[in-house]
Amino acid sequence: MSSFPKRLSPFFLFLIVFFFSCANDNPESSFVDYRVVYDFSDNEVSPELKLSVFVSVESNVRMGSSLKLIHEDSGLEWKCSSRCLNKIDMNSNKWIGSTNFIPVKNDSFPKGNYKVIYEDMAERECDVSFNMLYPDGILECTAKDIPTVFKTPAVKKIAVYSNEDVLLYFGEEPSHWRTGEDIIMEYKNAWCTRTCYTLNKDSVYCLMPPVELGNKNYVKESNREEN
């Protein structure tokens, strides 16, 4: 999910008028996609934990106002307002959600049934549910424990990022990528790779620490700002 756009450009009054004149249908959602993400930034510390939740919608995604996540057993709630929502309308696929839900008090997310309530700008709602499952113990691990700590099969993938932290590639590692130079040959602005292990039918992601490729033709954005 890291390739989702961070924000949409504002179109001000014209689009506000356009939204309410064209969006007459009630919002409907038929599917929810969630990812539990363990982000290991380096080899010595435990991971940062985040939850990504997106719902597919039939109505205009630009009408999205808020997304509320409720754990049904505990009553814990998370709410994401319009300015924090990722709104995606691409090739007839419409998704609304966020990649930045965080647990309460740095704890784990409770397992079990969740209800996702989507509301549009006209205060109309629809909801969809999902059951969250993930392996125990990962939050107490460091990167060196991965993947040996897994008790269920994991799929190994690779992510390639640019010097501007844009995701260039995600998937199985091609067999001809033997060195960093091989990757740079295909993605000239490739800056680093991150190994990713996915579990539970891709609902759990473990991102390993970044490995720089030694690209001398591009400067990392953070380094440029420091200079």
C-alpha positions as CSV (number, residue, x, y, z in Angstrom):
1,M,0.0,0.0,0.0
2,S,2.9,2.4,0.2
3,S,2.3,3.6,-3.3
4,F,-1.0,5.3,-2.4
5,P,-1.0,9.1,-2.9
6,K,-0.5,11.2,0.2
7,R,-2.9,14.1,-0.8
8,L,-5.1,15.4,-3.5
9,S,-4.8,18.9,-5.0
10,P,-7.6,21.2,-3.9
11,F,-10.0,22.6,-6.6
12,F,-11.8,25.0,-4.3
13,L,-15.3,26.3,-5.0
14,F,-15.8,24.7,-8.4
15,L,-15.4,21.2,-7.1
16,I,-17.5,21.8,-4.1
17,V,-20.4,22.8,-6.4
18,F,-19.5,19.8,-8.7
19,F,-19.6,17.3,-5.8
20,F,-23.1,18.2,-4.6
21,S,-24.6,18.6,-8.0
22,C,-23.3,15.2,-9.4
23,A,-23.2,12.9,-6.3
24,N,-26.9,12.0,-5.8
25,D,-26.3,8.3,-5.1
26,N,-26.0,7.0,-1.6
27,P,-22.5,5.7,-0.7
28,E,-22.0,2.0,-0.9
29,S,-19.1,-0.2,0.0
30,S,-18.7,-3.9,-0.7
31,F,-15.1,-4.7,0.2
32,V,-12.5,-3.7,2.7
33,D,-8.7,-4.3,2.4
34,Y,-6.5,-4.2,5.5
35,R,-2.8,-4.5,6.1
36,V,-1.0,-4.8,9.5
37,V,2.4,-3.3,8.8
38,Y,5.5,-3.9,11.0
39,D,8.2,-1.4,9.9
40,F,11.7,-2.2,11.0
41,S,13.7,1.0,10.4
42,D,17.0,-0.6,11.5
43,N,18.4,-3.8,12.9
44,E,18.5,-2.9,16.6
45,V,15.0,-1.7,17.5
46,S,11.5,-3.2,17.6
47,P,9.3,-2.2,14.7
48,E,6.8,0.6,14.3
49,L,3.3,-0.7,14.0
50,K,0.7,0.8,11.7
51,L,-2.6,-0.4,10.2
52,S,-3.7,0.4,6.6
53,V,-7.4,0.2,5.9
54,F,-9.1,0.9,2.6
55,V,-12.7,0.4,1.5
56,S,-14.0,0.2,-2.1
57,V,-16.8,2.6,-2.8
58,E,-19.3,3.0,-5.6
59,S,-19.8,6.7,-5.2
60,N,-17.6,9.7,-6.0
61,V,-14.4,9.3,-3.9
62,R,-14.0,13.1,-3.7
63,M,-17.2,13.2,-1.6
64,G,-15.4,11.3,1.2
65,S,-15.6,13.0,4.6
66,S,-14.4,10.5,7.2
67,L,-13.6,6.9,7.9
68,K,-14.2,5.4,11.4
69,L,-12.7,2.1,12.5
70,I,-14.4,0.4,15.5
71,H,-13.2,-2.8,17.3
72,E,-16.5,-4.4,18.1
73,D,-15.4,-6.3,21.3
74,S,-13.6,-3.5,23.0
75,G,-15.4,-0.5,21.5
76,L,-12.0,1.2,20.6
77,E,-12.4,3.7,17.8
78,W,-10.1,5.4,15.3
79,K,-11.4,8.2,13.1
80,C,-9.7,9.6,10.0
81,S,-11.0,13.0,8.7
82,S,-11.2,14.0,5.1
83,R,-7.8,15.9,5.1
84,C,-6.1,12.7,6.2
85,L,-7.8,10.3,3.8
86,N,-6.2,8.8,0.7
87,K,-8.8,9.0,-2.1
88,I,-8.0,6.9,-5.1
89,D,-10.0,6.8,-8.4
90,M,-8.0,4.8,-10.9
91,N,-9.2,2.6,-13.8
92,S,-12.7,2.4,-12.4
93,N,-11.3,1.3,-9.0
94,K,-12.4,3.6,-6.2
95,W,-10.8,3.3,-2.8
96,I,-10.9,5.5,0.3
97,G,-8.8,4.9,3.4
98,S,-5.6,5.6,5.3
99,T,-2.2,3.9,5.8
100,N,-1.6,5.6,9.1
101,F,-3.8,4.1,11.8
102,I,-1.7,3.6,14.9
103,P,-2.4,1.5,18.0
104,V,-3.5,3.0,21.3
105,K,-0.6,3.8,23.7
106,N,2.0,2.0,21.5
107,D,0.2,-1.3,22.1
108,S,-0.9,-3.9,19.5
109,F,-4.2,-3.6,17.6
110,P,-6.7,-5.9,19.2
111,K,-7.6,-8.9,17.1
112,G,-11.1,-9.7,16.1
113,N,-14.0,-8.1,14.3
114,Y,-13.9,-4.5,13.1
115,K,-16.5,-2.3,11.6
116,V,-15.5,0.4,9.1
117,I,-18.0,3.3,8.8
118,Y,-17.5,5.5,5.8
119,E,-19.3,8.9,5.7
120,D,-19.6,11.3,2.8
121,M,-19.9,15.1,2.8
122,A,-23.7,14.8,2.8
123,E,-23.4,12.9,6.1
124,R,-24.6,9.7,4.5
125,E,-23.0,6.5,5.8
126,C,-22.3,2.9,4.8
127,D,-20.3,0.3,6.7
128,V,-18.4,-2.9,6.0
129,S,-16.7,-5.4,8.4
130,F,-13.5,-7.5,8.6
131,N,-11.8,-9.8,11.0
132,M,-8.2,-8.9,11.8
133,L,-5.7,-11.7,12.4
134,Y,-1.9,-11.6,12.7
135,P,0.9,-13.6,14.3
136,D,1.8,-12.9,17.9
137,G,5.2,-11.8,19.1
138,I,6.4,-9.8,16.1
139,L,6.2,-6.5,17.9
140,E,8.8,-7.7,20.5
141,C,11.2,-8.8,17.7
142,T,14.1,-7.0,16.0
143,A,15.0,-7.4,12.3
144,K,17.5,-10.2,13.0
145,D,14.6,-12.4,14.3
146,I,12.8,-12.2,11.0
147,P,11.8,-14.5,9.3
148,T,12.8,-17.3,11.7
149,V,10.2,-16.2,14.3
150,F,7.3,-16.9,11.9
151,K,5.3,-20.0,12.7
152,T,3.3,-19.8,9.4
153,P,4.7,-19.6,5.8
154,A,5.8,-16.2,4.6
155,V,6.2,-14.8,1.1
156,K,9.4,-12.8,0.5
157,K,9.2,-9.8,-1.7
158,I,11.3,-6.7,-2.5
159,A,10.5,-3.0,-2.6
160,V,12.7,-0.5,-4.5
161,Y,12.6,3.1,-3.5
162,S,13.9,6.2,-5.2
163,N,16.0,9.0,-3.7
164,E,12.7,10.8,-3.0
165,D,11.2,7.8,-1.2
166,V,8.9,7.0,-4.1
167,L,8.1,3.3,-4.5
168,L,9.5,2.2,-7.8
169,Y,8.9,-1.6,-7.7
170,F,7.2,-4.1,-5.3
171,G,7.0,-7.8,-5.9
172,E,9.2,-10.9,-6.2
173,E,12.9,-10.2,-6.7
174,P,13.9,-10.8,-10.3
175,S,16.5,-13.5,-10.7
176,H,18.9,-11.2,-12.6
177,W,19.1,-8.7,-9.8
178,R,22.4,-9.8,-8.3
179,T,23.9,-6.5,-7.4
180,G,22.7,-2.9,-6.7
181,E,24.0,-1.9,-10.2
182,D,21.6,-4.4,-11.7
183,I,18.6,-2.6,-10.1
184,I,20.0,0.8,-11.0
185,M,20.2,-0.3,-14.6
186,E,16.4,-0.7,-14.6
187,Y,15.5,2.2,-12.3
188,K,18.1,4.9,-12.7
189,N,17.0,6.8,-9.6
190,A,16.8,3.7,-7.4
191,W,18.2,4.5,-4.0
192,C,17.5,1.6,-1.7
193,T,15.7,-1.7,-1.3
194,R,13.7,-3.2,1.5
195,T,12.9,-6.9,1.9
196,C,9.3,-7.5,2.8
197,Y,7.8,-10.6,4.2
198,T,4.0,-11.0,3.8
199,L,1.9,-13.4,5.9
200,N,-1.8,-14.3,6.3
201,K,-2.6,-14.0,2.6
202,D,-0.9,-10.6,2.3
203,S,-2.7,-9.1,5.3
204,V,0.5,-8.8,7.4
205,Y,3.6,-7.0,6.1
206,C,7.1,-7.0,7.7
207,L,9.3,-4.4,6.2
208,M,13.0,-4.9,6.8
209,P,15.5,-2.1,7.2
210,P,16.5,-0.2,4.0
211,V,19.7,-1.3,2.1
212,E,21.3,1.5,0.1
213,L,22.3,0.6,-3.4
214,G,25.2,3.0,-3.7
215,N,23.7,5.2,-6.5
216,K,26.2,8.0,-7.1
217,N,24.1,9.8,-9.6
218,Y,21.3,10.9,-7.2
219,V,21.3,12.6,-3.9
220,K,18.9,11.5,-1.1
221,E,16.4,14.2,-0.4
222,S,17.1,14.2,3.3
223,N,20.9,14.7,2.6
224,R,20.2,17.6,0.3
225,E,18.1,19.3,2.9
226,E,20.9,18.9,5.5
227,N,23.4,20.4,3.1
